Amino acid sequence: MLKLSSRLSAVFDQVAAARKDIGPGRVIDVGSDHGLLAVSCLENGIASDVICTEIHEGPAEHSKEALKEAGFEERSQVFVTDGLKGISLKKGDIIVIAGMGGLNIIDIITRCLETESVEVLKDVRFIIQPQKSVNLVRKFFAERGFVFDDESVCTDRDFFYNIMRMSYGVSPYELGAFRECYGVLLPGKAEEGDELVKSYFAHLDEVFSIRSRSDTVVRAALEERKRHEDQ
Ligand SMILES: C[S@@+](CC[C@H](N)C(=O)[O-])C[C@H]1O[C@@H](n2cnc3c(N)ncnc32)[C@H](O)[C@@H]1O
């Protein structure tokens, strides 16, 4: 069995939780790179089969080799494509976009929403792990009506990473600065005493105190956080 990094392991945990939620189906790993997550999903029985997409030939070859070596050639397909271009979604699919910048993720999902029907999207789950622009990603998903089923944080080599598990919903809503910057479900986890989330928030407080000088959204989020703490 493959051993995943802490970051990919946290992503995997959310894929496993999504699978329990929607029943059997495929995992589509967008930007699969080395293909490790896809192999792990098959090894652990949380994907009937996998689709990997890669914008570059080299990583697509790595994914193919990893899947072949693990004996999953028959249950996998690897495409060189941009995001989900050319892939038709099916009910039960879990889409993973991990390790990419937030703006790239937003672009990929925007194009996906243009081509897929609400009927199918309702029975698909999305596992999103942005490397940066996390606040913009949260804002985008809320504005497109997605529901945050879970949010988690992990550390890997001294960096914090956010992982979001989402379902497609229909009604758009606004999060506001605090929830865009600190998370939708993470504040509740911090209140319940989750030590990892609490240390993540302490880290964000430091980063945001500098960024708030030039970023009004971050400033508003930080002010709301202080109000919460004073209560
Ligand atoms: C940093 S790696 C992360 C790989 C893996 N998902 C992970 O979390 O470890 C990002 C990968 O996404 C691929 N990528 C970037 N933009 C993409 C796009 N629009 N469509 C498909 N793949 C993309 C890159 O080629 C690269 O292999």
The ligand as an SDF file (V2000), in Angstrom:
LIG
                    3D

 27 29  0  0  0  0  0  0  0  0999 V2000
    1.5880   20.8170   -7.4840 C   0  0  0  0  0  0  0  0  0  0  0  0
    0.9060   19.5510   -8.4240 S   0  0  0  0  0  0  0  0  0  0  0  0
   -0.1990   18.7820   -7.2840 C   0  0  0  0  0  0  0  0  0  0  0  0
   -0.4030   17.3620   -7.6520 C   0  0  0  0  0  0  0  0  0  0  0  0
   -1.4070   16.5910   -6.8120 C   0  0  0  0  0  0  0  0  0  0  0  0
   -2.7660   16.9640   -7.1440 N   0  0  0  0  0  0  0  0  0  0  0  0
   -1.1500   16.7980   -5.3540 C   0  0  0  0  0  0  0  0  0  0  0  0
   -1.9930   17.4010   -4.6720 O   0  0  0  0  0  0  0  0  0  0  0  0
   -0.0900   16.3720   -4.8760 O   0  0  0  0  0  0  0  0  0  0  0  0
   -0.2140   20.3870   -9.5350 C   0  0  0  0  0  0  0  0  0  0  0  0
   -0.4420   19.5550  -10.8000 C   0  0  0  0  0  0  0  0  0  0  0  0
   -1.5630   20.1050  -11.4720 O   0  0  0  0  0  0  0  0  0  0  0  0
   -1.2910   20.1420  -12.8650 C   0  0  0  0  0  0  0  0  0  0  0  0
   -2.1560   21.1760  -13.4110 N   0  0  0  0  0  0  0  0  0  0  0  0
   -2.0660   22.5260  -13.2470 C   0  0  0  0  0  0  0  0  0  0  0  0
   -3.0780   23.1660  -13.8720 N   0  0  0  0  0  0  0  0  0  0  0  0
   -3.8450   22.1880  -14.4290 C   0  0  0  0  0  0  0  0  0  0  0  0
   -5.0340   22.1940  -15.2000 C   0  0  0  0  0  0  0  0  0  0  0  0
   -5.6390   23.3320  -15.5340 N   0  0  0  0  0  0  0  0  0  0  0  0
   -5.5400   21.0080  -15.5990 N   0  0  0  0  0  0  0  0  0  0  0  0
   -4.9450   19.8360  -15.2950 C   0  0  0  0  0  0  0  0  0  0  0  0
   -3.7960   19.7650  -14.5760 N   0  0  0  0  0  0  0  0  0  0  0  0
   -3.2620   20.9240  -14.1510 C   0  0  0  0  0  0  0  0  0  0  0  0
    0.2060   20.4190  -12.9440 C   0  0  0  0  0  0  0  0  0  0  0  0
    0.7450   19.9920  -14.1620 O   0  0  0  0  0  0  0  0  0  0  0  0
    0.7410   19.6150  -11.7480 C   0  0  0  0  0  0  0  0  0  0  0  0
    1.1040   18.3080  -12.1200 O   0  0  0  0  0  0  0  0  0  0  0  0
  1  2  1  0
  2  3  1  0
  2 10  1  0
  3  4  1  0
  4  5  1  0
  5  6  1  0
  5  7  1  0
  7  8  2  0
  7  9  1  0
 10 11  1  0
 11 12  1  0
 11 26  1  0
 12 13  1  0
 13 14  1  0
 13 24  1  0
 14 15  1  0
 14 23  1  0
 15 16  2  0
 16 17  1  0
 17 18  1  0
 17 23  2  0
 18 19  1  0
 18 20  2  0
 20 21  1  0
 21 22  2  0
 22 23  1  0
 24 25  1  0
 24 26  1  0
 26 27  1  0
M  CHG  2   2   1   9  -1
M  END
$$$$
